[in-house]
């Protein structure tokens, strides 16, 4: 099956490469409203929250 895919593949031209959209480093805007802090000071929410949110080491709830 993978050999079949390679046979149908074509080399992209320079102009084609400029039009590719997407990828890992895209302009995805994280929803920071899902981020928070626990009583122990740990960041809560999706995994990207630790990059954008900082919590005090000790919080009182």
Secondary structure by P-SEA (a helix, b strand, c coil): caaaaaaabbbbcaaaaaacccccccccccccccccccccccccccccccccccccccccc
